[in-house]
Amino acid sequence: MPCWSATVGASAVRGLVVLRRLAGDESGASHIEYALIAGLAGTLLIGAYIRLADGLDTFFRALSGMLDGVL
C-alpha cells in the first residue's frame, strides 16, 4: 500500500503538469476575448438604455399625444 504523502505528492506533480499544459495552450484565448468584448458591449448597451429610457418615454408620450389630436 503506497504511503499517503507519496500519493499526495504524485497528485500534486500531475496537477502541476496539467497547469503547465493549460498555461501554454492559447487556443481558447480568442474565445475568451470575444466573450469579454460582448459582455462589455452588453453592459454599455444596458447603461445607455437606462440613461435614455426617461427621455425616450417622454418623447413617445408627446408623440402619442400629438397623434391623438390629429387622428
mmCIF file as Biopython writes it, N, C-alpha, C and O atoms, coordinates in Angstrom:
data_model
#
loop_
_atom_site.group_PDB
_atom_site.id
_atom_site.type_symbol
_atom_site.label_atom_id
_atom_site.label_alt_id
_atom_site.label_comp_id
_atom_site.label_asym_id
_atom_site.label_entity_id
_atom_site.label_seq_id
_atom_site.pdbx_PDB_ins_code
_atom_site.Cartn_x
_atom_site.Cartn_y
_atom_site.Cartn_z
_atom_site.occupancy
_atom_site.B_iso_or_equiv
_atom_site.auth_seq_id
_atom_site.auth_asym_id
_atom_site.pdbx_PDB_model_num
ATOM 1   N N  . MET A ? 1  ? 0.846   -1.177 0.000   1.0 0.0 1  A 1 
ATOM 2   C CA . MET A ? 1  ? 0.000   0.000  0.000   1.0 0.0 1  A 1 
ATOM 3   C C  . MET A ? 1  ? 0.891   1.240  0.000   1.0 0.0 1  A 1 
ATOM 4   O O  . MET A ? 1  ? 1.800   1.339  0.825   1.0 0.0 1  A 1 
ATOM 5   N N  . PRO A ? 2  ? 0.647   2.197  -0.919  1.0 0.0 2  A 1 
ATOM 6   C CA . PRO A ? 2  ? 1.518   3.360  -1.008  1.0 0.0 2  A 1 
ATOM 7   C C  . PRO A ? 2  ? 1.313   4.295  0.186   1.0 0.0 2  A 1 
ATOM 8   O O  . PRO A ? 2  ? 0.245   4.346  0.796   1.0 0.0 2  A 1 
ATOM 9   N N  . CYS A ? 3  ? 2.339   4.998  0.478   1.0 0.0 3  A 1 
ATOM 10  C CA . CYS A ? 3  ? 2.313   5.972  1.566   1.0 0.0 3  A 1 
ATOM 11  C C  . CYS A ? 3  ? 1.415   7.151  1.169   1.0 0.0 3  A 1 
ATOM 12  O O  . CYS A ? 3  ? 1.373   7.533  0.000   1.0 0.0 3  A 1 
ATOM 13  N N  . TRP A ? 4  ? 0.707   7.720  2.134   1.0 0.0 4  A 1 
ATOM 14  C CA . TRP A ? 4  ? -0.217  8.831  1.865   1.0 0.0 4  A 1 
ATOM 15  C C  . TRP A ? 4  ? 0.518   10.026 1.268   1.0 0.0 4  A 1 
ATOM 16  O O  . TRP A ? 4  ? 0.031   10.641 0.319   1.0 0.0 4  A 1 
ATOM 17  N N  . SER A ? 5  ? 1.682   10.360 1.815   1.0 0.0 5  A 1 
ATOM 18  C CA . SER A ? 5  ? 2.428   11.529 1.321   1.0 0.0 5  A 1 
ATOM 19  C C  . SER A ? 5  ? 2.935   11.297 -0.098  1.0 0.0 5  A 1 
ATOM 20  O O  . SER A ? 5  ? 3.026   12.247 -0.876  1.0 0.0 5  A 1 
ATOM 21  N N  . ALA A ? 6  ? 3.266   10.067 -0.451  1.0 0.0 6  A 1 
ATOM 22  C CA . ALA A ? 6  ? 3.707   9.778  -1.817  1.0 0.0 6  A 1 
ATOM 23  C C  . ALA A ? 6  ? 2.549   9.932  -2.786  1.0 0.0 6  A 1 
ATOM 24  O O  . ALA A ? 6  ? 2.729   10.425 -3.900  1.0 0.0 6  A 1 
ATOM 25  N N  . THR A ? 7  ? 1.355   9.512  -2.366  1.0 0.0 7  A 1 
ATOM 26  C CA . THR A ? 7  ? 0.175   9.644  -3.218  1.0 0.0 7  A 1 
ATOM 27  C C  . THR A ? 7  ? -0.163  11.107 -3.439  1.0 0.0 7  A 1 
ATOM 28  O O  . THR A ? 7  ? -0.455  11.514 -4.563  1.0 0.0 7  A 1 
ATOM 29  N N  . VAL A ? 8  ? -0.126  11.894 -2.385  1.0 0.0 8  A 1 
ATOM 30  C CA . VAL A ? 8  ? -0.406  13.324 -2.497  1.0 0.0 8  A 1 
ATOM 31  C C  . VAL A ? 8  ? 0.653   14.004 -3.351  1.0 0.0 8  A 1 
ATOM 32  O O  . VAL A ? 8  ? 0.334   14.880 -4.155  1.0 0.0 8  A 1 
ATOM 33  N N  . GLY A ? 9  ? 1.904   13.613 -3.183  1.0 0.0 9  A 1 
ATOM 34  C CA . GLY A ? 9  ? 2.980   14.191 -3.981  1.0 0.0 9  A 1 
ATOM 35  C C  . GLY A ? 9  ? 2.813   13.896 -5.459  1.0 0.0 9  A 1 
ATOM 36  O O  . GLY A ? 9  ? 3.048   14.762 -6.302  1.0 0.0 9  A 1 
ATOM 37  N N  . ALA A ? 10 ? 2.406   12.666 -5.777  1.0 0.0 10 A 1 
ATOM 38  C CA . ALA A ? 10 ? 2.190   12.296 -7.178  1.0 0.0 10 A 1 
ATOM 39  C C  . ALA A ? 10 ? 1.024   13.084 -7.763  1.0 0.0 10 A 1 
ATOM 40  O O  . ALA A ? 10 ? 1.071   13.508 -8.918  1.0 0.0 10 A 1 
ATOM 41  N N  . SER A ? 11 ? -0.017  13.277 -6.965  1.0 0.0 11 A 1 
ATOM 42  C CA . SER A ? 11 ? -1.172  14.061 -7.432  1.0 0.0 11 A 1 
ATOM 43  C C  . SER A ? 11 ? -0.776  15.507 -7.678  1.0 0.0 11 A 1 
ATOM 44  O O  . SER A ? 11 ? -1.223  16.121 -8.647  1.0 0.0 11 A 1 
ATOM 45  N N  . ALA A ? 12 ? 0.056   16.047 -6.808  1.0 0.0 12 A 1 
ATOM 46  C CA . ALA A ? 12 ? 0.499   17.426 -6.969  1.0 0.0 12 A 1 
ATOM 47  C C  . ALA A ? 12 ? 1.331   17.581 -8.229  1.0 0.0 12 A 1 
ATOM 48  O O  . ALA A ? 12 ? 1.198   18.575 -8.942  1.0 0.0 12 A 1 
ATOM 49  N N  . VAL A ? 13 ? 2.185   16.611 -8.508  1.0 0.0 13 A 1 
ATOM 50  C CA . VAL A ? 13 ? 3.012   16.665 -9.717  1.0 0.0 13 A 1 
ATOM 51  C C  . VAL A ? 13 ? 2.127   16.585 -10.956 1.0 0.0 13 A 1 
ATOM 52  O O  . VAL A ? 13 ? 2.342   17.320 -11.919 1.0 0.0 13 A 1 
ATOM 53  N N  . ARG A ? 14 ? 1.131   15.693 -10.938 1.0 0.0 14 A 1 
ATOM 54  C CA . ARG A ? 14 ? 0.212   15.610 -12.078 1.0 0.0 14 A 1 
ATOM 55  C C  . ARG A ? 14 ? -0.550  16.911 -12.251 1.0 0.0 14 A 1 
ATOM 56  O O  . ARG A ? 14 ? -0.758  17.365 -13.376 1.0 0.0 14 A 1 
ATOM 57  N N  . GLY A ? 15 ? -0.969  17.516 -11.140 1.0 0.0 15 A 1 
ATOM 58  C CA . GLY A ? 15 ? -1.664  18.802 -11.199 1.0 0.0 15 A 1 
ATOM 59  C C  . GLY A ? 15 ? -0.794  19.885 -11.800 1.0 0.0 15 A 1 
ATOM 60  O O  . GLY A ? 15 ? -1.269  20.690 -12.602 1.0 0.0 15 A 1 
ATOM 61  N N  . LEU A ? 16 ? 0.479   19.915 -11.421 1.0 0.0 16 A 1 
ATOM 62  C CA . LEU A ? 16 ? 1.399   20.913 -11.976 1.0 0.0 16 A 1 
ATOM 63  C C  . LEU A ? 16 ? 1.615   20.700 -13.471 1.0 0.0 16 A 1 
ATOM 64  O O  . LEU A ? 16 ? 1.707   21.663 -14.232 1.0 0.0 16 A 1 
ATOM 65  N N  . VAL A ? 17 ? 1.694   19.436 -13.888 1.0 0.0 17 A 1 
ATOM 66  C CA . VAL A ? 17 ? 1.864   19.138 -15.312 1.0 0.0 17 A 1 
ATOM 67  C C  . VAL A ? 17 ? 0.652   19.631 -16.095 1.0 0.0 17 A 1 
ATOM 68  O O  . VAL A ? 17 ? 0.802   20.209 -17.171 1.0 0.0 17 A 1 
ATOM 69  N N  . VAL A ? 18 ? -0.544  19.407 -15.562 1.0 0.0 18 A 1 
ATOM 70  C CA . VAL A ? 18 ? -1.766  19.868 -16.231 1.0 0.0 18 A 1 
ATOM 71  C C  . VAL A ? 18 ? -1.796  21.388 -16.276 1.0 0.0 18 A 1 
ATOM 72  O O  . VAL A ? 18 ? -2.148  21.969 -17.303 1.0 0.0 18 A 1 
ATOM 73  N N  . LEU A ? 19 ? -1.433  22.040 -15.175 1.0 0.0 19 A 1 
ATOM 74  C CA . LEU A ? 19 ? -1.416  23.509 -15.153 1.0 0.0 19 A 1 
ATOM 75  C C  . LEU A ? 19 ? -0.430  24.081 -16.164 1.0 0.0 19 A 1 
ATOM 76  O O  . LEU A ? 19 ? -0.730  25.064 -16.841 1.0 0.0 19 A 1 
ATOM 77  N N  . ARG A ? 20 ? 0.747   23.466 -16.266 1.0 0.0 20 A 1 
ATOM 78  C CA . ARG A ? 20 ? 1.723   23.943 -17.259 1.0 0.0 20 A 1 
ATOM 79  C C  . ARG A ? 20 ? 1.193   23.788 -18.671 1.0 0.0 20 A 1 
ATOM 80  O O  . ARG A ? 20 ? 1.372   24.667 -19.514 1.0 0.0 20 A 1 
ATOM 81  N N  . ARG A ? 21 ? 0.541   22.665 -18.923 1.0 0.0 21 A 1 
ATOM 82  C CA . ARG A ? 21 ? -0.020  22.422 -20.250 1.0 0.0 21 A 1 
ATOM 83  C C  . ARG A ? 21 ? -1.121  23.444 -20.556 1.0 0.0 21 A 1 
ATOM 84  O O  . ARG A ? 21 ? -1.188  23.969 -21.667 1.0 0.0 21 A 1 
ATOM 85  N N  . LEU A ? 22 ? -1.975  23.722 -19.581 1.0 0.0 22 A 1 
ATOM 86  C CA . LEU A ? 22 ? -3.051  24.692 -19.787 1.0 0.0 22 A 1 
ATOM 87  C C  . LEU A ? 22 ? -2.497  26.112 -19.958 1.0 0.0 22 A 1 
ATOM 88  O O  . LEU A ? 22 ? -3.022  26.895 -20.750 1.0 0.0 22 A 1 
ATOM 89  N N  . ALA A ? 23 ? -1.450  26.434 -19.222 1.0 0.0 23 A 1 
ATOM 90  C CA . ALA A ? 23 ? -0.857  27.765 -19.329 1.0 0.0 23 A 1 
ATOM 91  C C  . ALA A ? 23 ? -0.245  27.990 -20.710 1.0 0.0 23 A 1 
ATOM 92  O O  . ALA A ? 23 ? -0.248  29.114 -21.212 1.0 0.0 23 A 1 
ATOM 93  N N  . GLY A ? 24 ? 0.271   26.946 -21.318 1.0 0.0 24 A 1 
ATOM 94  C CA . GLY A ? 24 ? 0.874   27.070 -22.643 1.0 0.0 24 A 1 
ATOM 95  C C  . GLY A ? 24 ? -0.142  27.005 -23.773 1.0 0.0 24 A 1 
ATOM 96  O O  . GLY A ? 24 ? 0.166   27.377 -24.905 1.0 0.0 24 A 1 
ATOM 97  N N  . ASP A ? 25 ? -1.350  26.536 -23.478 1.0 0.0 25 A 1 
ATOM 98  C CA . ASP A ? 25 ? -2.375  26.383 -24.506 1.0 0.0 25 A 1 
ATOM 99  C C  . ASP A ? 25 ? -3.160  27.682 -24.644 1.0 0.0 25 A 1 
ATOM 100 O O  . ASP A ? 25 ? -3.834  28.104 -23.704 1.0 0.0 25 A 1 
ATOM 101 N N  . GLU A ? 26 ? -3.076  28.310 -25.795 1.0 0.0 26 A 1 
ATOM 102 C CA . GLU A ? 26 ? -3.769  29.579 -26.026 1.0 0.0 26 A 1 
ATOM 103 C C  . GLU A ? 26 ? -4.898  29.429 -27.048 1.0 0.0 26 A 1 
ATOM 104 O O  . GLU A ? 26 ? -5.346  30.426 -27.614 1.0 0.0 26 A 1 
ATOM 105 N N  . SER A ? 27 ? -5.358  28.218 -27.288 1.0 0.0 27 A 1 
ATOM 106 C CA . SER A ? 27 ? -6.361  28.008 -28.328 1.0 0.0 27 A 1 
ATOM 107 C C  . SER A ? 27 ? -7.706  28.639 -27.978 1.0 0.0 27 A 1 
ATOM 108 O O  . SER A ? 27 ? -8.438  29.037 -28.884 1.0 0.0 27 A 1 
ATOM 109 N N  . GLY A ? 28 ? -8.053  28.743 -26.715 1.0 0.0 28 A 1 
ATOM 110 C CA . GLY A ? 28 ? -9.337  29.327 -26.328 1.0 0.0 28 A 1 
ATOM 111 C C  . GLY A ? 28 ? -9.249  30.795 -25.969 1.0 0.0 28 A 1 
ATOM 112 O O  . GLY A ? 28 ? -10.249 31.398 -25.580 1.0 0.0 28 A 1 
ATOM 113 N N  . ALA A ? 29 ? -8.067  31.382 -26.094 1.0 0.0 29 A 1 
ATOM 114 C CA . ALA A ? 29 ? -7.877  32.777 -25.686 1.0 0.0 29 A 1 
ATOM 115 C C  . ALA A ? 29 ? -8.735  33.730 -26.500 1.0 0.0 29 A 1 
ATOM 116 O O  . ALA A ? 29 ? -9.295  34.673 -25.942 1.0 0.0 29 A 1 
ATOM 117 N N  . SER A ? 30 ? -8.853  33.511 -27.799 1.0 0.0 30 A 1 
ATOM 118 C CA . SER A ? 30 ? -9.645  34.423 -28.620 1.0 0.0 30 A 1 
ATOM 119 C C  . SER A ? 30 ? -11.127 34.320 -28.268 1.0 0.0 30 A 1 
ATOM 120 O O  . SER A ? 30 ? -11.850 35.315 -28.334 1.0 0.0 30 A 1 
ATOM 121 N N  . HIS A ? 31 ? -11.581 33.133 -27.897 1.0 0.0 31 A 1 
ATOM 122 C CA . HIS A ? 31 ? -12.984 32.966 -27.491 1.0 0.0 31 A 1 
ATOM 123 C C  . HIS A ? 31 ? -13.259 33.760 -26.217 1.0 0.0 31 A 1 
ATOM 124 O O  . HIS A ? 31 ? -14.301 34.403 -26.086 1.0 0.0 31 A 1 
ATOM 125 N N  . ILE A ? 32 ? -12.324 33.707 -25.295 1.0 0.0 32 A 1 
ATOM 126 C CA . ILE A ? 32 ? -12.482 34.452 -24.047 1.0 0.0 32 A 1 
ATOM 127 C C  . ILE A ? 32 ? -12.468 35.944 -24.331 1.0 0.0 32 A 1 
ATOM 128 O O  . ILE A ? 32 ? -13.248 36.695 -23.744 1.0 0.0 32 A 1 
ATOM 129 N N  . GLU A ? 33 ? -11.593 36.381 -25.222 1.0 0.0 33 A 1 
ATOM 130 C CA . GLU A ? 33 ? -11.542 37.808 -25.571 1.0 0.0 33 A 1 
ATOM 131 C C  . GLU A ? 33 ? -12.849 38.258 -26.214 1.0 0.0 33 A 1 
ATOM 132 O O  . GLU A ? 33 ? -13.357 39.332 -25.891 1.0 0.0 33 A 1 
ATOM 133 N N  . TYR A ? 34 ? -13.392 37.458 -27.111 1.0 0.0 34 A 1 
ATOM 134 C CA . TYR A ? 34 ? -14.675 37.803 -27.732 1.0 0.0 34 A 1 
ATOM 135 C C  . TYR A ? 34 ? -15.794 37.847 -26.697 1.0 0.0 34 A 1 
ATOM 136 O O  . TYR A ? 34 ? -16.667 38.711 -26.768 1.0 0.0 34 A 1 
ATOM 137 N N  . ALA A ? 35 ? -15.777 36.931 -25.746 1.0 0.0 35 A 1 
ATOM 138 C CA . ALA A ? 35 ? -16.792 36.926 -24.694 1.0 0.0 35 A 1 
ATOM 139 C C  . ALA A ? 35 ? -16.678 38.174 -23.834 1.0 0.0 35 A 1 
ATOM 140 O O  . ALA A ? 35 ? -17.694 38.753 -23.450 1.0 0.0 35 A 1 
ATOM 141 N N  . LEU A ? 36 ? -15.460 38.596 -23.527 1.0 0.0 36 A 1 
ATOM 142 C CA . LEU A ? 36 ? -15.265 39.817 -22.740 1.0 0.0 36 A 1 
ATOM 143 C C  . LEU A ? 36 ? -15.749 41.049 -23.507 1.0 0.0 36 A 1 
ATOM 144 O O  . LEU A ? 36 ? -16.374 41.937 -22.927 1.0 0.0 36 A 1 
ATOM 145 N N  . ILE A ? 37 ? -15.464 41.099 -24.795 1.0 0.0 37 A 1 
ATOM 146 C CA . ILE A ? 37 ? -15.917 42.227 -25.620 1.0 0.0 37 A 1 
ATOM 147 C C  . ILE A ? 37 ? -17.437 42.241 -25.689 1.0 0.0 37 A 1 
ATOM 148 O O  . ILE A ? 37 ? -18.049 43.303 -25.574 1.0 0.0 37 A 1 
ATOM 149 N N  . ALA A ? 38 ? -18.056 41.076 -25.876 1.0 0.0 38 A 1 
ATOM 150 C CA . ALA A ? 38 ? -19.521 41.001 -25.926 1.0 0.0 38 A 1 
ATOM 151 C C  . ALA A ? 38 ? -20.138 41.412 -24.595 1.0 0.0 38 A 1 
ATOM 152 O O  . ALA A ? 38 ? -21.162 42.094 -24.569 1.0 0.0 38 A 1 
ATOM 153 N N  . GLY A ? 39 ? -19.528 41.004 -23.500 1.0 0.0 39 A 1 
ATOM 154 C CA . GLY A ? 39 ? -20.011 41.401 -22.182 1.0 0.0 39 A 1 
ATOM 155 C C  . GLY A ? 39 ? -19.920 42.896 -21.970 1.0 0.0 39 A 1 
ATOM 156 O O  . GLY A ? 39 ? -20.836 43.511 -21.425 1.0 0.0 39 A 1 
ATOM 157 N N  . LEU A ? 40 ? -18.815 43.480 -22.399 1.0 0.0 40 A 1 
ATOM 158 C CA . LEU A ? 40 ? -18.642 44.934 -22.278 1.0 0.0 40 A 1 
ATOM 159 C C  . LEU A ? 40 ? -19.662 45.660 -23.146 1.0 0.0 40 A 1 
ATOM 160 O O  . LEU A ? 40 ? -20.267 46.637 -22.705 1.0 0.0 40 A 1 
ATOM 161 N N  . ALA A ? 41 ? -19.857 45.195 -24.370 1.0 0.0 41 A 1 
ATOM 162 C CA . ALA A ? 41 ? -20.836 45.828 -25.258 1.0 0.0 41 A 1 
ATOM 163 C C  . ALA A ? 41 ? -22.240 45.733 -24.668 1.0 0.0 41 A 1 
ATOM 164 O O  . ALA A ? 41 ? -22.996 46.703 -24.719 1.0 0.0 41 A 1 
ATOM 165 N N  . GLY A ? 42 ? -22.592 44.591 -24.117 1.0 0.0 42 A 1 
ATOM 166 C CA . GLY A ? 42 ? -23.899 44.429 -23.488 1.0 0.0 42 A 1 
ATOM 167 C C  . GLY A ? 42 ? -24.077 45.361 -22.306 1.0 0.0 42 A 1 
ATOM 168 O O  . GLY A ? 42 ? -25.143 45.952 -22.129 1.0 0.0 42 A 1 
ATOM 169 N N  . THR A ? 43 ? -23.040 45.494 -21.500 1.0 0.0 43 A 1 
ATOM 170 C CA . THR A ? 43 ? -23.097 46.395 -20.350 1.0 0.0 43 A 1 
ATOM 171 C C  . THR A ? 43 ? -23.275 47.833 -20.806 1.0 0.0 43 A 1 
ATOM 172 O O  . THR A ? 43 ? -24.058 48.581 -20.220 1.0 0.0 43 A 1 
ATOM 173 N N  . LEU A ? 44 ? -22.557 48.221 -21.844 1.0 0.0 44 A 1 
ATOM 174 C CA . LEU A ? 44 ? -22.695 49.590 -22.357 1.0 0.0 44 A 1 
ATOM 175 C C  . LEU A ? 44 ? -24.085 49.831 -22.932 1.0 0.0 44 A 1 
ATOM 176 O O  . LEU A ? 44 ? -24.653 50.906 -22.741 1.0 0.0 44 A 1 
ATOM 177 N N  . LEU A ? 45 ? -24.638 48.850 -23.632 1.0 0.0 45 A 1 
ATOM 178 C CA . LEU A ? 45 ? -25.989 48.997 -24.187 1.0 0.0 45 A 1 
ATOM 179 C C  . LEU A ? 45 ? -27.040 49.123 -23.090 1.0 0.0 45 A 1 
ATOM 180 O O  . LEU A ? 45 ? -27.956 49.939 -23.192 1.0 0.0 45 A 1 
ATOM 181 N N  . ILE A ? 46 ? -26.909 48.323 -22.056 1.0 0.0 46 A 1 
ATOM 182 C CA . ILE A ? 46 ? -27.855 48.412 -20.942 1.0 0.0 46 A 1 
ATOM 183 C C  . ILE A ? 46 ? -27.721 49.760 -20.252 1.0 0.0 46 A 1 
ATOM 184 O O  . ILE A ? 46 ? -28.723 50.381 -19.898 1.0 0.0 46 A 1 
ATOM 185 N N  . GLY A ? 47 ? -26.490 50.214 -20.061 1.0 0.0 47 A 1 
ATOM 186 C CA . GLY A ? 47 ? -26.276 51.530 -19.458 1.0 0.0 47 A 1 
ATOM 187 C C  . GLY A ? 47 ? -26.867 52.647 -20.299 1.0 0.0 47 A 1 
ATOM 188 O O  . GLY A ? 47 ? -27.467 53.578 -19.762 1.0 0.0 47 A 1 
ATOM 189 N N  . ALA A ? 48 ? -26.701 52.564 -21.610 1.0 0.0 48 A 1 
ATOM 190 C CA . ALA A ? 48 ? -27.263 53.586 -22.498 1.0 0.0 48 A 1 
ATOM 191 C C  . ALA A ? 48 ? -28.783 53.556 -22.462 1.0 0.0 48 A 1 
ATOM 192 O O  . ALA A ? 48 ? -29.427 54.605 -22.473 1.0 0.0 48 A 1 
ATOM 193 N N  . TYR A ? 49 ? -29.356 52.368 -22.420 1.0 0.0 49 A 1 
ATOM 194 C CA . TYR A ? 49 ? -30.819 52.250 -22.359 1.0 0.0 49 A 1 
ATOM 195 C C  . TYR A ? 49 ? -31.353 52.880 -21.071 1.0 0.0 49 A 1 
ATOM 196 O O  . TYR A ? 49 ? -32.330 53.629 -21.092 1.0 0.0 49 A 1 
ATOM 197 N N  . ILE A ? 50 ? -30.704 52.568 -19.960 1.0 0.0 50 A 1 
ATOM 198 C CA . ILE A ? 50 ? -31.145 53.124 -18.674 1.0 0.0 50 A 1 
ATOM 199 C C  . ILE A ? 50 ? -31.035 54.643 -18.697 1.0 0.0 50 A 1 
ATOM 200 O O  . ILE A ? 50 ? -31.910 55.346 -18.190 1.0 0.0 50 A 1 
ATOM 201 N N  . ARG A ? 51 ? -29.959 55.139 -19.284 1.0 0.0 51 A 1 
ATOM 202 C CA . ARG A ? 51 ? -29.722 56.584 -19.341 1.0 0.0 51 A 1 
ATOM 203 C C  . ARG A ? 51 ? -30.747 57.287 -20.242 1.0 0.0 51 A 1 
ATOM 204 O O  . ARG A ? 51 ? -31.177 58.400 -19.940 1.0 0.0 51 A 1 
ATOM 205 N N  . LEU A ? 52 ? -31.131 56.645 -21.331 1.0 0.0 52 A 1 
ATOM 206 C CA . LEU A ? 52 ? -32.035 57.260 -22.305 1.0 0.0 52 A 1 
ATOM 207 C C  . LEU A ? 52 ? -33.508 56.916 -22.089 1.0 0.0 52 A 1 
ATOM 208 O O  . LEU A ? 52 ? -34.374 57.500 -22.741 1.0 0.0 52 A 1 
ATOM 209 N N  . ALA A ? 53 ? -33.805 55.991 -21.199 1.0 0.0 53 A 1 
ATOM 210 C CA . ALA A ? 53 ? -35.173 55.494 -21.048 1.0 0.0 53 A 1 
ATOM 211 C C  . ALA A ? 53 ? -36.167 56.608 -20.733 1.0 0.0 53 A 1 
ATOM 212 O O  . ALA A ? 53 ? -37.233 56.666 -21.345 1.0 0.0 53 A 1 
ATOM 213 N N  . ASP A ? 54 ? -35.841 57.491 -19.793 1.0 0.0 54 A 1 
ATOM 214 C CA . ASP A ? 54 ? -36.781 58.562 -19.423 1.0 0.0 54 A 1 
ATOM 215 C C  . ASP A ? 54 ? -37.014 59.525 -20.577 1.0 0.0 54 A 1 
ATOM 216 O O  . ASP A ? 54 ? -38.150 59.927 -20.831 1.0 0.0 54 A 1 
ATOM 217 N N  . GLY A ? 55 ? -35.951 59.896 -21.277 1.0 0.0 55 A 1 
ATOM 218 C CA . GLY A ? 55 ? -36.088 60.804 -22.413 1.0 0.0 55 A 1 
ATOM 219 C C  . GLY A ? 55 ? -36.908 60.188 -23.536 1.0 0.0 55 A 1 
ATOM 220 O O  . GLY A ? 55 ? -37.737 60.867 -24.143 1.0 0.0 55 A 1 
ATOM 221 N N  . LEU A ? 56 ? -36.684 58.913 -23.818 1.0 0.0 56 A 1 
ATOM 222 C CA . LEU A ? 56 ? -37.451 58.240 -24.867 1.0 0.0 56 A 1 
ATOM 223 C C  . LEU A ? 56 ? -38.917 58.099 -24.472 1.0 0.0 56 A 1 
ATOM 224 O O  . LEU A ? 56 ? -39.803 58.253 -25.311 1.0 0.0 56 A 1 
ATOM 225 N N  . ASP A ? 57 ? -39.174 57.809 -23.212 1.0 0.0 57 A 1 
ATOM 226 C CA . ASP A ? 57 ? -40.551 57.696 -22.735 1.0 0.0 57 A 1 
ATOM 227 C C  . ASP A ? 57 ? -41.280 59.028 -22.906 1.0 0.0 57 A 1 
ATOM 228 O O  . ASP A ? 57 ? -42.419 59.066 -23.372 1.0 0.0 57 A 1 
ATOM 229 N N  . THR A ? 58 ? -40.619 60.111 -22.527 1.0 0.0 58 A 1 
ATOM 230 C CA . THR A ? 58 ? -41.223 61.447 -22.686 1.0 0.0 58 A 1 
ATOM 231 C C  . THR A ? 58 ? -41.485 61.756 -24.150 1.0 0.0 58 A 1 
ATOM 232 O O  . THR A ? 58 ? -42.549 62.269 -24.499 1.0 0.0 58 A 1 
ATOM 233 N N  . PHE A ? 59 ? -40.523 61.446 -25.007 1.0 0.0 59 A 1 
ATOM 234 C CA . PHE A ? 59 ? -40.661 61.705 -26.438 1.0 0.0 59 A 1 
ATOM 235 C C  . PHE A ? 59 ? -41.854 60.958 -27.023 1.0 0.0 59 A 1 
ATOM 236 O O  . PHE A ? 59 ? -42.678 61.550 -27.721 1.0 0.0 59 A 1 
ATOM 237 N N  . PHE A ? 60 ? -41.950 59.655 -26.739 1.0 0.0 60 A 1 
ATOM 238 C CA . PHE A ? 60 ? -43.021 58.863 -27.328 1.0 0.0 60 A 1 
ATOM 239 C C  . PHE A ? 60 ? -44.390 59.212 -26.736 1.0 0.0 60 A 1 
ATOM 240 O O  . PHE A ? 60 ? -45.400 59.114 -27.434 1.0 0.0 60 A 1 
ATOM 241 N N  . ARG A ? 61 ? -44.441 59.610 -25.482 1.0 0.0 61 A 1 
ATOM 242 C CA . ARG A ? 61 ? -45.715 60.054 -24.906 1.0 0.0 61 A 1 
ATOM 243 C C  . ARG A ? 61 ? -46.175 61.357 -25.577 1.0 0.0 61 A 1 
ATOM 244 O O  . ARG A ? 61 ? -47.359 61.520 -25.874 1.0 0.0 61 A 1 
ATOM 245 N N  . ALA A ? 62 ? -45.235 62.282 -25.814 1.0 0.0 62 A 1 
ATOM 246 C CA . ALA A ? 62 ? -45.578 63.528 -26.501 1.0 0.0 62 A 1 
ATOM 247 C C  . ALA A ? 62 ? -46.024 63.240 -27.932 1.0 0.0 62 A 1 
ATOM 248 O O  . ALA A ? 62 ? -46.997 63.822 -28.411 1.0 0.0 62 A 1 
ATOM 249 N N  . LEU A ? 63 ? -45.319 62.349 -28.607 1.0 0.0 63 A 1 
ATOM 250 C CA . LEU A ? 63 ? -45.696 61.965 -29.963 1.0 0.0 63 A 1 
ATOM 251 C C  . LEU A ? 63 ? -47.085 61.331 -29.981 1.0 0.0 63 A 1 
ATOM 252 O O  . LEU A ? 63 ? -47.885 61.613 -30.874 1.0 0.0 63 A 1 
ATOM 253 N N  . SER A ? 64 ? -47.370 60.489 -29.012 1.0 0.0 64 A 1 
ATOM 254 C CA . SER A ? 64 ? -48.674 59.854 -28.921 1.0 0.0 64 A 1 
ATOM 255 C C  . SER A ? 64 ? -49.771 60.906 -28.703 1.0 0.0 64 A 1 
ATOM 256 O O  . SER A ? 64 ? -50.854 60.813 -29.280 1.0 0.0 64 A 1 
ATOM 257 N N  . GLY A ? 65 ? -49.480 61.889 -27.875 1.0 0.0 65 A 1 
ATOM 258 C CA . GLY A ? 65 ? -50.439 62.955 -27.653 1.0 0.0 65 A 1 
ATOM 259 C C  . GLY A ? 65 ? -50.711 63.765 -28.917 1.0 0.0 65 A 1 
ATOM 260 O O  . GLY A ? 65 ? -51.852 64.151 -29.174 1.0 0.0 65 A 1 
ATOM 261 N N  . MET A ? 66 ? -49.674 64.022 -29.701 1.0 0.0 66 A 1 
ATOM 262 C CA . MET A ? 66 ? -49.843 64.744 -30.959 1.0 0.0 66 A 1 
ATOM 263 C C  . MET A ? 66 ? -50.668 63.937 -31.952 1.0 0.0 66 A 1 
ATOM 264 O O  . MET A ? 66 ? -51.534 64.481 -32.636 1.0 0.0 66 A 1 
ATOM 265 N N  . LEU A ? 67 ? -50.396 62.640 -32.027 1.0 0.0 67 A 1 
ATOM 266 C CA . LEU A ? 67 ? -51.121 61.784 -32.960 1.0 0.0 67 A 1 
ATOM 267 C C  . LEU A ? 67 ? -52.580 61.610 -32.540 1.0 0.0 67 A 1 
ATOM 268 O O  . LEU A ? 67 ? -53.458 61.478 -33.392 1.0 0.0 67 A 1 
ATOM 269 N N  . ASP A ? 68 ? -52.840 61.609 -31.250 1.0 0.0 68 A 1 
ATOM 270 C CA . ASP A ? 68 ? -54.227 61.528 -30.786 1.0 0.0 68 A 1 
ATOM 271 C C  . ASP A ? 68 ? -55.013 62.749 -31.234 1.0 0.0 68 A 1 
ATOM 272 O O  . ASP A ? 68 ? -56.187 62.638 -31.586 1.0 0.0 68 A 1 
ATOM 273 N N  . GLY A ? 69 ? -54.373 63.917 -31.224 1.0 0.0 69 A 1 
ATOM 274 C CA . GLY A ? 69 ? -55.037 65.135 -31.665 1.0 0.0 69 A 1 
ATOM 275 C C  . GLY A ? 69 ? -55.287 65.141 -33.169 1.0 0.0 69 A 1 
ATOM 276 O O  . GLY A ? 69 ? -56.277 65.717 -33.621 1.0 0.0 69 A 1 
ATOM 277 N N  . VAL A ? 70 ? -54.433 64.527 -33.935 1.0 0.0 70 A 1 
ATOM 278 C CA . VAL A ? 70 ? -54.545 64.528 -35.403 1.0 0.0 70 A 1 
ATOM 279 C C  . VAL A ? 70 ? -55.519 63.448 -35.868 1.0 0.0 70 A 1 
ATOM 280 O O  . VAL A ? 70 ? -56.338 63.677 -36.758 1.0 0.0 70 A 1 
ATOM 281 N N  . LEU A ? 71 ? -55.419 62.277 -35.259 1.0 0.0 71 A 1 
ATOM 282 C CA . LEU A ? 71 ? -56.246 61.148 -35.694 1.0 0.0 71 A 1 
ATOM 283 C C  . LEU A ? 71 ? -57.535 61.217 -34.955 1.0 0.0 71 A 1 
ATOM 284 O O  . LEU A ? 71 ? -58.405 60.368 -35.149 1.0 0.0 71 A 1 
#
